């Protein structure tokens, strides 16, 4: 099927001091997946926001099935047959799954009262379309980040749109859920739908897309059939320069144990977790959704303490029941969702970095502003945070720079053990490499990194040792020389070690 659903010609959009889009072109055919690639700040999100009626273009033309269109609001875009799975998840936490799925589209009795039974019945069918088995009367606040992501995917599909924009749809879900999503996408293609797919995960782009368009610095660079565009060339087109080896690895583990966790148990979540991490080592924690990996980090850092077990740091047993105690013992924790638990989006770069470090910046109950600015400036420079000023709101930074700000606020406390949960989620290849370089340098200085990642190539590329979780238990550990992608995935999914 070659019917052109969407045609964009010469689209431009400027914000004060920034040319976000500069005469870009794009097209989408029915029954195809068109990937849009580029670093953070390339213009991808701006284009999608214009398509959804969130922003208005300055110039250019948008045609749906050959007819010029303009969308003053997102509602107009939805009515015209365009829906979006947004990268940033904004569920109404006190509402149920069914209420979130059909917010503004509720079935009502007499046009007044919401028919909850009918709503939940409709919601059941939508969840089945993405292979999700949940009680639709469950409140959103009780769901995991991965479950919320899958519900957002289901919601976008439920509009029965001709064009579905998927912006980082797999950023919070595991490998098995990715397989389910890809099966759903293939089904949508067969129905003649057009999918615009945005992802920083190269493996996914090559697995699911038919065509790739590259943007850089707000400009259209190229469009190629996926099968005719080698990965190294795609990266070069995205960043405008050659990228050296993707995974920066220069640390060497020592024999000295920095952290040992013995028989760690959180009733009903994980049990008898025993893990060692050495100075100079990067330990990868790999497992599928629901394996207990993030919960293990939460317990280790005192966010949700374990029911039993022992933590030993530098040979001494410690008791951690709250994050302040973990921080005092030289630990730092970068959580999986920087927007929710890592940053105050309405505050500046300087305020975010200083917030958890007020004690060393305070004298006689007053914050030493000069000292604060000096320390923050040094750490921002060290990690290469790209920001116009320290007063810039973090909400206006790219994903990669936001992640660096999260790292900055922890590095001020001079940690020796760093817990990273999905450290490169939703950031581009250039920023990823900078994060990898930081991890490697941090470990090379004699510190320790424990990293959770859903991207197996990333875990294998950066880890010295991988610990595999399944159903709340450690089912295997592998040293770098023994890494095997198929075996690791088999262990994570089946938990069987031969």
C-alpha positions in Angstrom: 0.0 0.0 0.0 1.6 3.3 -1.1 -1.1 5.8 -0.3 0.6 8.9 1.3 -1.2 9.7 4.5 0.9 12.7 5.5 3.0 15.2 3.6 5.0 18.1 5.2 6.7 20.7 3.1 9.0 23.5 4.2 7.9 23.5 7.9 9.5 26.1 10.1 9.1 27.1 13.8 11.1 29.6 15.9 11.1 30.3 19.6 12.9 33.3 21.2 16.5 32.9 20.2 16.1 29.4 18.7 15.2 28.2 15.3 13.6 24.9 16.3 12.6 23.8 12.7 14.1 25.2 9.5 12.1 24.4 6.4 11.9 20.6 7.1 10.1 18.1 4.8 8.6 14.7 5.8 6.1 12.2 4.5 4.4 9.1 5.8 2.8 6.3 3.7 -0.1 4.1 4.8 0.9 0.7 6.1 4.4 1.8 7.0 6.6 2.7 10.0 8.7 5.8 9.5 11.4 6.4 12.1 12.5 10.0 13.0 16.0 10.1 14.3 18.2 12.9 15.7 19.9 14.0 18.9 17.9 15.8 21.6 17.3 19.3 20.2 17.2 18.1 16.6 13.5 19.2 16.2 11.7 15.9 16.4 9.5 16.8 19.3 8.7 20.3 17.9 7.5 18.7 14.7 5.3 16.3 16.5 3.9 19.1 18.7 3.0 21.0 15.5 1.3 17.9 14.1 -0.7 17.5 17.3 -1.8 21.1 17.4 0.2 21.9 20.5 2.4 24.4 18.6 1.5 26.4 15.5 3.9 26.5 12.6 5.5 29.8 11.4 5.5 28.7 7.8 5.2 25.6 5.6 2.4 23.2 4.6 0.8 20.1 6.2 -1.3 17.8 4.0 -3.4 14.9 5.2 -4.2 12.5 2.2 -3.4 15.5 -0.1 -5.6 18.0 1.7 -4.0 21.0 3.4 -4.8 21.1 7.2 -4.2 23.2 10.3 -4.8 22.1 13.8 -5.5 24.9 16.4 -5.7 22.4 19.3 -4.8 18.7 20.0 -8.5 17.9 19.9 -8.6 18.9 16.2 -5.7 16.7 15.4 -7.3 13.7 17.2 -10.5 14.3 15.2 -8.5 14.4 12.0 -7.0 11.0 12.8 -3.7 11.7 14.5 -2.9 10.4 17.9 0.3 10.3 20.0 2.1 8.2 22.6 4.0 10.9 24.4 7.5 10.3 26.0 6.5 12.1 29.2 3.9 10.2 31.1 1.2 12.3 32.8 -1.5 9.9 34.2 -4.2 11.2 36.6 -3.0 9.1 39.5 -6.3 9.1 41.5 -8.3 7.9 38.5 -8.7 4.3 37.4 -7.2 2.7 34.3 -10.5 2.9 32.5 -11.1 6.5 33.4 -7.6 7.5 32.2 -8.0 5.6 28.9 -11.3 7.3 28.0 -10.8 10.7 29.7 -13.2 13.0 27.9 -14.7 10.1 26.0 -16.7 8.5 28.8 -19.8 6.5 28.1 -22.6 8.3 30.1 -26.1 7.4 31.3 -28.5 10.0 30.1 -25.6 12.1 29.1 -24.8 12.9 32.7 -23.6 9.9 34.8 -20.6 7.9 33.8 -21.4 4.3 33.0 -18.4 2.7 34.8 -19.3 -0.8 33.8 -19.4 0.1 30.1 -16.2 2.1 30.5 -14.4 -0.8 32.1 -15.7 -3.2 29.4 -14.3 -0.9 26.7 -11.1 -0.6 28.6 -10.6 -4.4 28.8 -10.7 -4.7 25.0 -8.2 -1.9 24.6 -5.7 -3.4 27.1 -6.0 -6.8 25.4 -4.8 -5.1 22.2 -1.4 -4.5 23.8 -1.3 -7.8 25.8 -1.9 -6.1 29.2 -3.9 -8.0 31.8 -4.9 -5.6 34.5 -8.1 -4.9 36.4 -9.4 -1.7 34.8 -10.8 -0.4 38.0 -7.3 -0.2 39.5 -6.1 3.4 40.2 -3.2 4.6 38.2 -1.1 5.4 41.3 -0.8 1.7 42.0 0.8 0.9 38.7 4.5 0.6 37.8 6.1 3.0 35.4 6.2 0.2 32.8 2.4 -0.5 33.2 1.6 3.2 32.8 3.7 3.3 29.6 1.7 0.3 28.2 -1.6 2.0 29.1 -0.5 5.1 27.3 0.3 3.0 24.2 -3.2 1.4 24.5 -4.8 4.8 24.8 -3.2 6.2 21.6 -4.3 3.1 19.7 -7.8 3.4 21.1 -8.5 6.5 19.1 -8.5 4.4 15.9 -6.4 7.1 14.2 -4.8 6.7 10.8 -1.5 8.2 12.0 0.0 7.2 15.3 3.0 9.0 16.7 5.1 6.9 19.0 7.6 9.0 21.0 10.0 6.7 22.9 7.2 4.1 23.4 9.6 1.5 24.9 11.5 3.8 27.3 10.0 2.2 30.4 9.1 -1.3 29.3 11.0 -4.6 29.2 12.0 -6.9 26.3 8.8 -9.0 26.4 6.6 -6.0 26.3 8.6 -4.6 23.4 7.8 -7.8 21.5 4.1 -7.3 22.2 4.3 -3.7 21.1 6.0 -4.7 17.8 3.4 -7.3 17.2 0.7 -4.6 17.7 2.6 -2.3 15.3 2.7 -5.0 12.6 -1.1 -5.5 13.0 -1.6 -1.7 12.7 0.5 -1.7 9.5 -1.7 -4.4 8.1 -4.7 -2.2 8.8 -3.1 0.5 6.7 -2.1 2.8 9.6 1.0 4.9 9.4 3.3 4.9 12.4 5.8 7.7 13.1 8.4 6.1 15.4 10.8 8.1 17.6 13.4 6.2 19.6 17.0 6.5 20.7 17.3 2.7 20.7 19.0 1.8 17.4 18.1 -1.9 17.7 14.4 -1.1 17.7 14.6 1.4 14.8 16.2 -1.3 12.6 13.8 -4.0 13.9 10.5 -2.2 13.2 10.9 0.7 10.8 10.7 0.8 7.0 12.1 4.2 6.5 14.3 6.6 8.5 14.4 10.4 8.4 17.2 12.2 10.1 17.0 15.7 11.6 19.9 17.7 13.0 19.8 21.2 14.7 16.3 21.8 13.4 17.1 20.9 9.8 16.1 18.0 7.6 19.2 15.9 6.7 18.1 12.8 4.8 15.5 10.1 4.3 16.6 6.5 3.5 15.0 3.1 3.4 16.1 1.4 6.7 17.6 -1.6 5.0 19.9 0.7 3.0 21.2 2.8 5.9 24.0 1.2 8.0 24.0 2.0 11.7 27.4 3.8 11.6 26.1 6.1 8.8 22.9 6.8 10.7 24.8 7.9 13.8 27.1 10.1 11.6 24.2 11.8 9.9 22.5 12.4 13.3 25.5 14.0 15.1 27.3 15.4 12.1 30.6 13.8 13.1 32.1 10.4 13.6 31.3 8.7 16.9 34.1 6.6 18.3 33.3 3.3 20.0 29.9 3.7 21.6 30.7 2.1 24.9 33.5 3.9 26.7 35.3 1.3 28.9 38.5 2.1 30.7 38.0 1.1 34.3 39.6 -2.0 35.9 37.9 -3.8 38.8 40.0 -4.4 41.9 39.9 -7.3 44.3 38.7 -5.0 47.1 35.0 -5.3 47.9 33.2 -2.0 48.2 29.6 -3.3 48.8 28.2 -6.6 49.8 24.5 -7.4 50.2 23.6 -10.7 51.9 20.2 -12.4 51.9 18.4 -9.2 51.1 14.6 -9.8 51.3 11.5 -7.6 50.8 8.5 -9.8 51.4 6.5 -10.5 48.3 9.0 -8.5 46.1 12.4 -10.1 46.2 14.2 -12.6 48.5 17.6 -13.7 49.5 19.5 -11.4 47.1 23.2 -11.7 47.6 25.5 -9.5 45.5 29.1 -8.2 45.8 30.5 -5.1 44.0 34.2 -4.3 44.0 36.0 -0.9 43.9 36.6 0.0 40.3 33.8 -2.2 39.0 30.6 -1.6 37.0 28.0 -4.2 37.9 25.1 -4.6 35.6 21.7 -5.6 37.0 19.6 -7.2 34.2 16.0 -8.5 34.4 12.6 -8.2 32.8 9.8 -6.0 34.1 8.7 -7.3 37.5 12.0 -9.0 38.3 12.5 -6.9 41.4 15.5 -4.9 40.1 14.3 -1.3 40.9 12.7 -2.5 44.1 16.1 -3.9 45.1 17.8 -0.5 44.5 15.0 1.2 46.5 15.6 -1.1 49.4 19.4 -0.7 49.2 19.1 3.1 49.3 16.5 3.1 52.1 13.6 4.4 50.0 11.6 1.3 50.9 13.8 -0.7 53.3 14.2 -4.5 53.1 12.5 -6.7 55.7 15.7 -8.6 56.4 19.3 -8.9 55.1 22.7 -7.4 55.6 24.5 -4.5 53.9 28.3 -4.3 54.2 30.2 -1.2 53.0 34.0 -1.2 53.1 34.0 -4.2 55.4 31.6 -2.8 58.0 28.0 -3.7 58.4 25.7 -0.7 58.0 22.0 -0.2 58.7 20.1 1.8 56.1 16.4 2.6 56.7 16.2 6.0 54.9 18.0 7.7 52.0 19.9 10.1 54.3 21.6 7.2 56.0 22.6 5.7 52.6 24.0 9.1 51.5 26.0 9.4 54.7 27.6 6.0 53.9 28.8 7.2 50.5 25.9 6.0 48.3 24.0 8.0 45.6 20.9 6.9 43.6 19.8 8.1 40.2 16.2 6.7 39.8 14.6 5.5 36.6 12.3 8.5 36.0 14.2 11.8 36.3 11.1 13.8 35.7 9.2 12.3 38.6 11.8 11.5 41.3 15.0 13.1 40.0 14.2 16.7 39.3 12.1 19.7 40.2 11.1 20.8 36.7 9.9 24.2 37.8 13.3 25.0 39.3 16.6 26.1 37.8 19.7 24.0 37.1 21.4 25.6 40.1 18.5 25.1 42.5 18.1 21.4 41.5 21.8 20.7 42.0 22.0 22.6 45.3 18.7 21.2 46.8 20.0 17.9 48.3 23.3 19.6 49.3 22.1 22.5 51.4 24.0 21.5 54.6 27.6 22.1 53.2 26.3 25.2 51.5 24.8 26.7 54.6 26.4 28.8 57.4 24.5 30.1 60.4 21.2 28.9 58.8 21.9 31.0 55.7 22.8 29.7 52.2 26.2 31.0 51.0 25.1 32.1 47.5 28.6 32.7 46.3 29.8 29.3 47.4 26.7 27.6 46.0 27.3 29.2 42.6 31.0 28.3 42.6 30.4 24.6 43.5 27.5 24.2 41.1 29.5 25.9 38.2 32.4 23.5 38.8 30.3 20.3 38.7 28.2 21.5 35.7 31.5 22.1 33.8 32.9 18.8 34.9 29.9 16.8 33.5 29.5 19.1 30.5 25.9 20.2 31.1 24.9 22.3 28.1 22.8 25.1 29.5 22.6 28.9 28.7 23.0 29.6 32.4 22.7 28.1 35.9 19.3 29.9 36.1 17.8 28.0 33.2 14.8 25.9 34.1 15.7 22.2 33.9 12.4 21.6 32.1 13.9 23.5 29.1 17.0 21.3 28.8 17.3 18.2 26.6 16.9 14.8 28.1 20.6 14.1 28.2 21.4 17.4 29.9 18.6 16.8 32.5 20.1 13.4 33.3 23.5 15.1 33.8 21.9 17.6 36.2 20.6 14.6 38.2 24.1 13.2 38.3 25.5 16.6 39.3 23.4 16.9 42.4 24.7 13.6 43.6 28.3 14.1 42.8 28.6 17.1 45.0 28.3 14.7 48.0 31.4 12.8 46.7 29.8 9.3 46.6 31.8 6.1 46.3 28.9 3.9 45.3 26.6 5.0 42.6 23.2 3.3 41.9 22.0 4.0 38.3 18.5 2.9 37.3 18.1 3.2 33.5 20.8 6.0 33.3 20.4 6.6 29.5 16.6 6.2 29.2 15.2 8.6 26.5 18.5 10.3 25.6 20.4 10.4 22.3 23.5 8.5 21.2 25.9 11.4 21.8 24.6 12.1 25.3 24.6 8.3 26.0 28.3 8.1 25.2 29.0 11.0 27.6 27.1 9.2 30.4 29.1 6.0 29.6 32.4 8.0 29.7 31.4 9.4 33.1 30.5 6.0 34.5 33.8 4.5 33.3 35.8 7.5 34.7 34.0 7.3 38.0 34.8 3.6 38.4 38.4 4.1 37.2 38.9 6.4 40.1 38.3 3.5 42.5 34.5 4.0 42.9 31.7 1.5 42.3 28.8 1.6 39.9 25.7 -0.7 40.0 23.6 -0.1 36.9 20.1 -1.3 35.9 19.2 -1.2 32.2 16.6 -2.8 30.0 18.9 -2.5 27.0 20.9 -5.7 27.0 23.6 -4.3 24.6 24.1 -1.5 27.0 24.4 -3.8 30.0 26.9 -6.0 28.1 28.8 -3.0 26.8 29.4 -1.3 30.1 29.4 -4.0 32.8 32.4 -5.9 34.2 29.9 -8.4 35.7 26.2 -9.0 35.1 23.7 -10.1 37.8 20.5 -11.5 36.4 17.2 -11.1 38.2 14.0 -13.1 37.7 10.9 -13.1 39.9 12.7 -11.4 42.7 15.7 -13.7 42.8 19.3 -13.7 41.5 19.3 -16.6 39.0 22.8 -16.1 37.6 26.0 -14.0 37.5 28.3 -13.7 34.6 31.8 -12.2 34.2 32.5 -10.0 31.1 34.5 -12.8 29.3 31.4 -15.0 29.6 28.7 -12.6 28.3 26.3 -14.1 25.8 23.3 -12.2 24.7 21.0 -15.2 24.0 22.0 -16.9 27.3 21.4 -13.7 29.4 18.0 -13.1 27.8 17.1 -16.8 28.4 18.1 -16.6 32.0 16.1 -13.4 32.5 12.9 -14.8 30.9 13.1 -18.5 32.1 15.5 -18.4 35.0 17.1 -21.7 34.1 20.8 -22.0 34.5 22.3 -25.1 32.9 
